[in-house]
Amino acid sequence: MDDSLAQLRSQICAHRERSRRQLLTHDDRLLRDIGITRAQAQKEGRKSFWKHTL
């Protein structure tokens, strides 16, 4: 059971990392649609993976 939970946590963290990096690829119109600025997207997208934990 513990191994399954560890795998799930790892998968969630990997997904969050990809999602943050993906912000760097969005154009300004799409960023406005989701409610963030280019500066916010860059700040979030460049964070190190260890800055966000579950």
CHARMM-style PDB file with segment names, atoms N, HN, CA, C and O in Angstrom:
ATOM      1  N   MET     1       0.823  -1.197   0.000  1.00  0.00      PROA
ATOM      2  CA  MET     1       0.000   0.000   0.000  1.00  0.00      PROA
ATOM      3  C   MET     1       0.867   1.260   0.000  1.00  0.00      PROA
ATOM      4  O   MET     1       0.596   2.196  -0.752  1.00  0.00      PROA
ATOM      5  N   ASP     2       1.899   1.290   0.832  1.00  0.00      PROA
ATOM      6  HN  ASP     2       2.119   0.530   1.443  1.00  0.00      PROA
ATOM      7  CA  ASP     2       2.758   2.464   0.897  1.00  0.00      PROA
ATOM      8  C   ASP     2       3.437   2.733  -0.435  1.00  0.00      PROA
ATOM      9  O   ASP     2       3.607   3.887  -0.827  1.00  0.00      PROA
ATOM     10  N   ASP     3       3.825   1.671  -1.133  1.00  0.00      PROA
ATOM     11  HN  ASP     3       3.686   0.733  -0.814  1.00  0.00      PROA
ATOM     12  CA  ASP     3       4.476   1.814  -2.432  1.00  0.00      PROA
ATOM     13  C   ASP     3       3.521   2.431  -3.447  1.00  0.00      PROA
ATOM     14  O   ASP     3       3.935   3.260  -4.258  1.00  0.00      PROA
ATOM     15  N   SER     4       2.272   2.047  -3.412  1.00  0.00      PROA
ATOM     16  HN  SER     4       1.936   1.374  -2.753  1.00  0.00      PROA
ATOM     17  CA  SER     4       1.276   2.608  -4.327  1.00  0.00      PROA
ATOM     18  C   SER     4       1.060   4.090  -4.048  1.00  0.00      PROA
ATOM     19  O   SER     4       0.946   4.886  -4.979  1.00  0.00      PROA
ATOM     20  N   LEU     5       1.003   4.459  -2.793  1.00  0.00      PROA
ATOM     21  HN  LEU     5       1.096   3.812  -2.036  1.00  0.00      PROA
ATOM     22  CA  LEU     5       0.830   5.867  -2.434  1.00  0.00      PROA
ATOM     23  C   LEU     5       2.049   6.692  -2.854  1.00  0.00      PROA
ATOM     24  O   LEU     5       1.906   7.829  -3.305  1.00  0.00      PROA
ATOM     25  N   ALA     6       3.223   6.130  -2.708  1.00  0.00      PROA
ATOM     26  HN  ALA     6       3.338   5.207  -2.342  1.00  0.00      PROA
ATOM     27  CA  ALA     6       4.437   6.827  -3.119  1.00  0.00      PROA
ATOM     28  C   ALA     6       4.446   7.037  -4.629  1.00  0.00      PROA
ATOM     29  O   ALA     6       4.842   8.099  -5.108  1.00  0.00      PROA
ATOM     30  N   GLN     7       4.013   6.034  -5.372  1.00  0.00      PROA
ATOM     31  HN  GLN     7       3.691   5.171  -4.983  1.00  0.00      PROA
ATOM     32  CA  GLN     7       3.933   6.159  -6.826  1.00  0.00      PROA
ATOM     33  C   GLN     7       2.923   7.220  -7.232  1.00  0.00      PROA
ATOM     34  O   GLN     7       3.184   8.018  -8.132  1.00  0.00      PROA
ATOM     35  N   LEU     8       1.782   7.229  -6.578  1.00  0.00      PROA
ATOM     36  HN  LEU     8       1.570   6.581  -5.848  1.00  0.00      PROA
ATOM     37  CA  LEU     8       0.750   8.222  -6.874  1.00  0.00      PROA
ATOM     38  C   LEU     8       1.276   9.630  -6.584  1.00  0.00      PROA
ATOM     39  O   LEU     8       1.091  10.544  -7.389  1.00  0.00      PROA
ATOM     40  N   ARG     9       1.914   9.796  -5.465  1.00  0.00      PROA
ATOM     41  HN  ARG     9       2.065   9.054  -4.812  1.00  0.00      PROA
ATOM     42  CA  ARG     9       2.476  11.104  -5.113  1.00  0.00      PROA
ATOM     43  C   ARG     9       3.510  11.540  -6.150  1.00  0.00      PROA
ATOM     44  O   ARG     9       3.531  12.701  -6.558  1.00  0.00      PROA
ATOM     45  N   SER    10       4.343  10.637  -6.563  1.00  0.00      PROA
ATOM     46  HN  SER    10       4.326   9.694  -6.232  1.00  0.00      PROA
ATOM     47  CA  SER    10       5.356  10.933  -7.578  1.00  0.00      PROA
ATOM     48  C   SER    10       4.711  11.364  -8.893  1.00  0.00      PROA
ATOM     49  O   SER    10       5.176  12.304  -9.537  1.00  0.00      PROA
ATOM     50  N   GLN    11       3.653  10.684  -9.285  1.00  0.00      PROA
ATOM     51  HN  GLN    11       3.276   9.920  -8.762  1.00  0.00      PROA
ATOM     52  CA  GLN    11       2.947  11.022 -10.526  1.00  0.00      PROA
ATOM     53  C   GLN    11       2.290  12.398 -10.421  1.00  0.00      PROA
ATOM     54  O   GLN    11       2.326  13.172 -11.378  1.00  0.00      PROA
ATOM     55  N   ILE    12       1.701  12.705  -9.291  1.00  0.00      PROA
ATOM     56  HN  ILE    12       1.672  12.077  -8.514  1.00  0.00      PROA
ATOM     57  CA  ILE    12       1.064  14.010  -9.087  1.00  0.00      PROA
ATOM     58  C   ILE    12       2.113  15.118  -9.148  1.00  0.00      PROA
ATOM     59  O   ILE    12       1.897  16.146  -9.789  1.00  0.00      PROA
ATOM     60  N   CYS    13       3.239  14.910  -8.486  1.00  0.00      PROA
ATOM     61  HN  CYS    13       3.415  14.075  -7.965  1.00  0.00      PROA
ATOM     62  CA  CYS    13       4.310  15.914  -8.504  1.00  0.00      PROA
ATOM     63  C   CYS    13       4.830  16.129  -9.925  1.00  0.00      PROA
ATOM     64  O   CYS    13       5.079  17.266 -10.324  1.00  0.00      PROA
ATOM     65  N   ALA    14       4.993  15.060 -10.682  1.00  0.00      PROA
ATOM     66  HN  ALA    14       4.790  14.137 -10.358  1.00  0.00      PROA
ATOM     67  CA  ALA    14       5.471  15.173 -12.064  1.00  0.00      PROA
ATOM     68  C   ALA    14       4.466  15.946 -12.914  1.00  0.00      PROA
ATOM     69  O   ALA    14       4.855  16.768 -13.744  1.00  0.00      PROA
ATOM     70  N   HSD    15       3.184  15.685 -12.711  1.00  0.00      PROA
ATOM     71  HN  HSD    15       2.868  15.018 -12.037  1.00  0.00      PROA
ATOM     72  CA  HSD    15       2.150  16.403 -13.454  1.00  0.00      PROA
ATOM     73  C   HSD    15       2.169  17.884 -13.119  1.00  0.00      PROA
ATOM     74  O   HSD    15       2.064  18.724 -14.013  1.00  0.00      PROA
ATOM     75  N   ARG    16       2.301  18.209 -11.857  1.00  0.00      PROA
ATOM     76  HN  ARG    16       2.386  17.527 -11.131  1.00  0.00      PROA
ATOM     77  CA  ARG    16       2.341  19.612 -11.438  1.00  0.00      PROA
ATOM     78  C   ARG    16       3.548  20.318 -12.055  1.00  0.00      PROA
ATOM     79  O   ARG    16       3.452  21.469 -12.482  1.00  0.00      PROA
ATOM     80  N   GLU    17       4.667  19.628 -12.097  1.00  0.00      PROA
ATOM     81  HN  GLU    17       4.745  18.693 -11.750  1.00  0.00      PROA
ATOM     82  CA  GLU    17       5.881  20.208 -12.688  1.00  0.00      PROA
ATOM     83  C   GLU    17       5.666  20.503 -14.175  1.00  0.00      PROA
ATOM     84  O   GLU    17       6.020  21.581 -14.652  1.00  0.00      PROA
ATOM     85  N   ARG    18       5.090  19.554 -14.900  1.00  0.00      PROA
ATOM     86  HN  ARG    18       4.802  18.678 -14.512  1.00  0.00      PROA
ATOM     87  CA  ARG    18       4.810  19.765 -16.335  1.00  0.00      PROA
ATOM     88  C   ARG    18       3.828  20.910 -16.530  1.00  0.00      PROA
ATOM     89  O   ARG    18       3.982  21.711 -17.451  1.00  0.00      PROA
ATOM     90  N   SER    19       2.823  20.992 -15.673  1.00  0.00      PROA
ATOM     91  HN  SER    19       2.698  20.341 -14.924  1.00  0.00      PROA
ATOM     92  CA  SER    19       1.818  22.051 -15.796  1.00  0.00      PROA
ATOM     93  C   SER    19       2.440  23.425 -15.595  1.00  0.00      PROA
ATOM     94  O   SER    19       2.129  24.369 -16.322  1.00  0.00      PROA
ATOM     95  N   ARG    20       3.317  23.533 -14.608  1.00  0.00      PROA
ATOM     96  HN  ARG    20       3.569  22.767 -14.017  1.00  0.00      PROA
ATOM     97  CA  ARG    20       3.974  24.820 -14.374  1.00  0.00      PROA
ATOM     98  C   ARG    20       4.877  25.186 -15.549  1.00  0.00      PROA
ATOM     99  O   ARG    20       4.884  26.338 -15.981  1.00  0.00      PROA
ATOM    100  N   ARG    21       5.626  24.242 -16.064  1.00  0.00      PROA
ATOM    101  HN  ARG    21       5.620  23.305 -15.713  1.00  0.00      PROA
ATOM    102  CA  ARG    21       6.508  24.512 -17.201  1.00  0.00      PROA
ATOM    103  C   ARG    21       5.700  24.881 -18.445  1.00  0.00      PROA
ATOM    104  O   ARG    21       6.143  25.685 -19.265  1.00  0.00      PROA
ATOM    105  N   GLN    22       4.548  24.306 -18.577  1.00  0.00      PROA
ATOM    106  HN  GLN    22       4.187  23.653 -17.911  1.00  0.00      PROA
ATOM    107  CA  GLN    22       3.705  24.574 -19.741  1.00  0.00      PROA
ATOM    108  C   GLN    22       3.239  26.033 -19.767  1.00  0.00      PROA
ATOM    109  O   GLN    22       2.964  26.570 -20.840  1.00  0.00      PROA
ATOM    110  N   LEU    23       3.150  26.665 -18.625  1.00  0.00      PROA
ATOM    111  HN  LEU    23       3.373  26.229 -17.754  1.00  0.00      PROA
ATOM    112  CA  LEU    23       2.757  28.073 -18.577  1.00  0.00      PROA
ATOM    113  C   LEU    23       3.705  28.937 -19.416  1.00  0.00      PROA
ATOM    114  O   LEU    23       3.286  29.948 -19.980  1.00  0.00      PROA
ATOM    115  N   LEU    24       4.965  28.545 -19.497  1.00  0.00      PROA
ATOM    116  HN  LEU    24       5.305  27.723 -19.039  1.00  0.00      PROA
ATOM    117  CA  LEU    24       5.950  29.319 -20.250  1.00  0.00      PROA
ATOM    118  C   LEU    24       5.669  29.314 -21.750  1.00  0.00      PROA
ATOM    119  O   LEU    24       6.182  30.166 -22.475  1.00  0.00      PROA
ATOM    120  N   THR    25       4.872  28.380 -22.216  1.00  0.00      PROA
ATOM    121  HN  THR    25       4.455  27.688 -21.627  1.00  0.00      PROA
ATOM    122  CA  THR    25       4.598  28.265 -23.650  1.00  0.00      PROA
ATOM    123  C   THR    25       3.326  28.979 -24.089  1.00  0.00      PROA
ATOM    124  O   THR    25       3.085  29.132 -25.286  1.00  0.00      PROA
ATOM    125  N   HSD    26       2.514  29.414 -23.138  1.00  0.00      PROA
ATOM    126  HN  HSD    26       2.709  29.290 -22.165  1.00  0.00      PROA
ATOM    127  CA  HSD    26       1.233  30.045 -23.481  1.00  0.00      PROA
ATOM    128  C   HSD    26       1.414  31.485 -23.944  1.00  0.00      PROA
ATOM    129  O   HSD    26       2.290  32.203 -23.460  1.00  0.00      PROA
ATOM    130  N   ASP    27       0.579  31.891 -24.883  1.00  0.00      PROA
ATOM    131  HN  ASP    27      -0.132  31.308 -25.276  1.00  0.00      PROA
ATOM    132  CA  ASP    27       0.624  33.287 -25.329  1.00  0.00      PROA
ATOM    133  C   ASP    27      -0.138  34.173 -24.340  1.00  0.00      PROA
ATOM    134  O   ASP    27      -0.839  33.681 -23.456  1.00  0.00      PROA
ATOM    135  N   ASP    28       0.015  35.495 -24.509  1.00  0.00      PROA
ATOM    136  HN  ASP    28       0.585  35.895 -25.227  1.00  0.00      PROA
ATOM    137  CA  ASP    28      -0.581  36.445 -23.567  1.00  0.00      PROA
ATOM    138  C   ASP    28      -2.099  36.344 -23.501  1.00  0.00      PROA
ATOM    139  O   ASP    28      -2.680  36.513 -22.429  1.00  0.00      PROA
ATOM    140  N   ARG    29      -2.743  36.073 -24.617  1.00  0.00      PROA
ATOM    141  HN  ARG    29      -2.270  35.936 -25.488  1.00  0.00      PROA
ATOM    142  CA  ARG    29      -4.206  35.940 -24.630  1.00  0.00      PROA
ATOM    143  C   ARG    29      -4.646  34.776 -23.750  1.00  0.00      PROA
ATOM    144  O   ARG    29      -5.577  34.912 -22.956  1.00  0.00      PROA
ATOM    145  N   LEU    30      -3.982  33.640 -23.888  1.00  0.00      PROA
ATOM    146  HN  LEU    30      -3.226  33.530 -24.533  1.00  0.00      PROA
ATOM    147  CA  LEU    30      -4.349  32.477 -23.091  1.00  0.00      PROA
ATOM    148  C   LEU    30      -4.056  32.721 -21.606  1.00  0.00      PROA
ATOM    149  O   LEU    30      -4.836  32.316 -20.744  1.00  0.00      PROA
ATOM    150  N   LEU    31      -2.951  33.373 -21.314  1.00  0.00      PROA
ATOM    151  HN  LEU    31      -2.318  33.702 -22.015  1.00  0.00      PROA
ATOM    152  CA  LEU    31      -2.654  33.688 -19.914  1.00  0.00      PROA
ATOM    153  C   LEU    31      -3.728  34.596 -19.317  1.00  0.00      PROA
ATOM    154  O   LEU    31      -4.137  34.411 -18.171  1.00  0.00      PROA
ATOM    155  N   ARG    32      -4.183  35.580 -20.099  1.00  0.00      PROA
ATOM    156  HN  ARG    32      -3.851  35.730 -21.030  1.00  0.00      PROA
ATOM    157  CA  ARG    32      -5.279  36.451 -19.620  1.00  0.00      PROA
ATOM    158  C   ARG    32      -6.533  35.622 -19.359  1.00  0.00      PROA
ATOM    159  O   ARG    32      -7.236  35.841 -18.372  1.00  0.00      PROA
ATOM    160  N   ASP    33      -6.809  34.665 -20.253  1.00  0.00      PROA
ATOM    161  HN  ASP    33      -6.238  34.487 -21.054  1.00  0.00      PROA
ATOM    162  CA  ASP    33      -7.992  33.808 -20.092  1.00  0.00      PROA
ATOM    163  C   ASP    33      -7.949  33.018 -18.782  1.00  0.00      PROA
ATOM    164  O   ASP    33      -8.983  32.798 -18.152  1.00  0.00      PROA
ATOM    165  N   ILE    34      -6.760  32.597 -18.379  1.00  0.00      PROA
ATOM    166  HN  ILE    34      -5.920  32.775 -18.891  1.00  0.00      PROA
ATOM    167  CA  ILE    34      -6.674  31.828 -17.139  1.00  0.00      PROA
ATOM    168  C   ILE    34      -6.397  32.720 -15.926  1.00  0.00      PROA
ATOM    169  O   ILE    34      -6.308  32.238 -14.796  1.00  0.00      PROA
ATOM    170  N   GLY    35      -6.261  34.026 -16.174  1.00  0.00      PROA
ATOM    171  HN  GLY    35      -6.333  34.417 -17.091  1.00  0.00      PROA
ATOM    172  CA  GLY    35      -6.203  34.982 -15.076  1.00  0.00      PROA
ATOM    173  C   GLY    35      -4.832  35.258 -14.496  1.00  0.00      PROA
ATOM    174  O   GLY    35      -4.721  35.652 -13.335  1.00  0.00      PROA
ATOM    175  N   ILE    36      -3.771  35.058 -15.292  1.00  0.00      PROA
ATOM    176  HN  ILE    36      -3.861  34.738 -16.235  1.00  0.00      PROA
ATOM    177  CA  ILE    36      -2.439  35.396 -14.790  1.00  0.00      PROA
ATOM    178  C   ILE    36      -1.683  36.236 -15.817  1.00  0.00      PROA
ATOM    179  O   ILE    36      -1.993  36.216 -17.009  1.00  0.00      PROA
ATOM    180  N   THR    37      -0.696  36.966 -15.336  1.00  0.00      PROA
ATOM    181  HN  THR    37      -0.444  36.982 -14.368  1.00  0.00      PROA
ATOM    182  CA  THR    37       0.114  37.806 -16.210  1.00  0.00      PROA
ATOM    183  C   THR    37       1.305  37.013 -16.736  1.00  0.00      PROA
ATOM    184  O   THR    37       1.608  35.923 -16.251  1.00  0.00      PROA
ATOM    185  N   ARG    38       1.965  37.573 -17.724  1.00  0.00      PROA
ATOM    186  HN  ARG    38       1.719  38.459 -18.119  1.00  0.00      PROA
ATOM    187  CA  ARG    38       3.184  36.948 -18.257  1.00  0.00      PROA
ATOM    188  C   ARG    38       4.228  36.822 -17.145  1.00  0.00      PROA
ATOM    189  O   ARG    38       4.894  35.793 -17.029  1.00  0.00      PROA
ATOM    190  N   ALA    39       4.370  37.867 -16.329  1.00  0.00      PROA
ATOM    191  HN  ALA    39       3.829  38.703 -16.423  1.00  0.00      PROA
ATOM    192  CA  ALA    39       5.350  37.833 -15.236  1.00  0.00      PROA
ATOM    193  C   ALA    39       5.026  36.723 -14.231  1.00  0.00      PROA
ATOM    194  O   ALA    39       5.928  36.032 -13.759  1.00  0.00      PROA
ATOM    195  N   GLN    40       3.756  36.554 -13.908  1.00  0.00      PROA
ATOM    196  HN  GLN    40       3.023  37.116 -14.292  1.00  0.00      PROA
ATOM    197  CA  GLN    40       3.359  35.486 -12.983  1.00  0.00      PROA
ATOM    198  C   GLN    40       3.645  34.116 -13.589  1.00  0.00      PROA
ATOM    199  O   GLN    40       4.123  33.216 -12.897  1.00  0.00      PROA
ATOM    200  N   ALA    41       3.355  33.955 -14.875  1.00  0.00      PROA
ATOM    201  HN  ALA    41       2.967  34.686 -15.437  1.00  0.00      PROA
ATOM    202  CA  ALA    41       3.603  32.684 -15.553  1.00  0.00      PROA
ATOM    203  C   ALA    41       5.092  32.368 -15.554  1.00  0.00      PROA
ATOM    204  O   ALA    41       5.488  31.225 -15.323  1.00  0.00      PROA
ATOM    205  N   GLN    42       5.918  33.376 -15.812  1.00  0.00      PROA
ATOM    206  HN  GLN    42       5.597  34.305 -16.000  1.00  0.00      PROA
ATOM    207  CA  GLN    42       7.361  33.154 -15.833  1.00  0.00      PROA
ATOM    208  C   GLN    42       7.884  32.803 -14.444  1.00  0.00      PROA
ATOM    209  O   GLN    42       8.719  31.911 -14.297  1.00  0.00      PROA
ATOM    210  N   LYS    43       7.399  33.496 -13.444  1.00  0.00      PROA
ATOM    211  HN  LYS    43       6.721  34.221 -13.564  1.00  0.00      PROA
ATOM    212  CA  LYS    43       7.827  33.210 -12.077  1.00  0.00      PROA
ATOM    213  C   LYS    43       7.456  31.778 -11.686  1.00  0.00      PROA
ATOM    214  O   LYS    43       8.279  31.045 -11.138  1.00  0.00      PROA
ATOM    215  N   GLU    44       6.227  31.391 -11.968  1.00  0.00      PROA
ATOM    216  HN  GLU    44       5.558  31.987 -12.413  1.00  0.00      PROA
ATOM    217  CA  GLU    44       5.753  30.049 -11.607  1.00  0.00      PROA
ATOM    218  C   GLU    44       6.437  28.976 -12.457  1.00  0.00      PROA
ATOM    219  O   GLU    44       6.842  27.935 -11.941  1.00  0.00      PROA
ATOM    220  N   GLY    45       6.561  29.231 -13.741  1.00  0.00      PROA
ATOM    221  HN  GLY    45       6.232  30.077 -14.160  1.00  0.00      PROA
ATOM    222  CA  GLY    45       7.139  28.240 -14.647  1.00  0.00      PROA
ATOM    223  C   GLY    45       8.603  27.969 -14.414  1.00  0.00      PROA
ATOM    224  O   GLY    45       9.108  26.915 -14.799  1.00  0.00      PROA
ATOM    225  N   ARG    46       9.290  28.896 -13.792  1.00  0.00      PROA
ATOM    226  HN  ARG    46       8.880  29.753 -13.479  1.00  0.00      PROA
ATOM    227  CA  ARG    46      10.731  28.732 -13.550  1.00  0.00      PROA
ATOM    228  C   ARG    46      11.066  28.242 -12.147  1.00  0.00      PROA
ATOM    229  O   ARG    46      12.238  28.077 -11.810  1.00  0.00      PROA
ATOM    230  N   LYS    47      10.052  28.012 -11.336  1.00  0.00      PROA
ATOM    231  HN  LYS    47       9.100  28.146 -11.609  1.00  0.00      PROA
ATOM    232  CA  LYS    47      10.314  27.504  -9.992  1.00  0.00      PROA
ATOM    233  C   LYS    47      10.920  26.110 -10.058  1.00  0.00      PROA
ATOM    234  O   LYS    47      10.581  25.312 -10.931  1.00  0.00      PROA
ATOM    235  N   SER    48      11.801  25.836  -9.143  1.00  0.00      PROA
ATOM    236  HN  SER    48      12.076  26.485  -8.434  1.00  0.00      PROA
ATOM    237  CA  SER    48      12.381  24.507  -9.049  1.00  0.00      PROA
ATOM    238  C   SER    48      11.342  23.512  -8.539  1.00  0.00      PROA
ATOM    239  O   SER    48      10.435  23.882  -7.794  1.00  0.00      PROA
ATOM    240  N   PHE    49      11.475  22.273  -8.936  1.00  0.00      PROA
ATOM    241  HN  PHE    49      12.212  21.973  -9.541  1.00  0.00      PROA
ATOM    242  CA  PHE    49      10.453  21.282  -8.595  1.00  0.00      PROA
ATOM    243  C   PHE    49      10.315  21.098  -7.091  1.00  0.00      PROA
ATOM    244  O   PHE    49       9.237  20.732  -6.623  1.00  0.00      PROA
ATOM    245  N   TRP    50      11.363  21.339  -6.325  1.00  0.00      PROA
ATOM    246  HN  TRP    50      12.239  21.636  -6.706  1.00  0.00      PROA
ATOM    247  CA  TRP    50      11.280  21.145  -4.888  1.00  0.00      PROA
ATOM    248  C   TRP    50      10.560  22.282  -4.172  1.00  0.00      PROA
ATOM    249  O   TRP    50      10.318  22.190  -2.969  1.00  0.00      PROA
ATOM    250  N   LYS    51      10.214  23.345  -4.881  1.00  0.00      PROA
ATOM    251  HN  LYS    51      10.410  23.420  -5.859  1.00  0.00      PROA
ATOM    252  CA  LYS    51       9.485  24.457  -4.268  1.00  0.00      PROA
ATOM    253  C   LYS    51       8.023  24.112  -3.998  1.00  0.00      PROA
ATOM    254  O   LYS    51       7.358  24.782  -3.208  1.00  0.00      PROA
ATOM    255  N   HSD    52       7.527  23.072  -4.650  1.00  0.00      PROA
ATOM    256  HN  HSD    52       8.066  22.527  -5.292  1.00  0.00      PROA
ATOM    257  CA  HSD    52       6.131  22.662  -4.479  1.00  0.00      PROA
ATOM    258  C   HSD    52       6.097  21.206  -4.023  1.00  0.00      PROA
ATOM    259  O   HSD    52       6.601  20.312  -4.702  1.00  0.00      PROA
ATOM    260  N   THR    53       5.511  21.000  -2.896  1.00  0.00      PROA
ATOM    261  HN  THR    53       5.102  21.726  -2.344  1.00  0.00      PROA
ATOM    262  CA  THR    53       5.345  19.639  -2.393  1.00  0.00      PROA
ATOM    263  C   THR    53       3.881  19.440  -2.024  1.00  0.00      PROA
ATOM    264  O   THR    53       3.133  20.403  -1.854  1.00  0.00      PROA
ATOM    265  N   LEU    54       3.495  18.217  -1.906  1.00  0.00      PROA
ATOM    266  HN  LEU    54       4.102  17.435  -2.044  1.00  0.00      PROA
ATOM    267  CA  LEU    54       2.116  17.903  -1.518  1.00  0.00      PROA
ATOM    268  C   LEU    54       1.918  18.090  -0.042  1.00  0.00      PROA
ATOM    269  OT1 LEU    54       0.819  17.872   0.466  1.00  0.00      PROA
TER     270      LEU     54
END
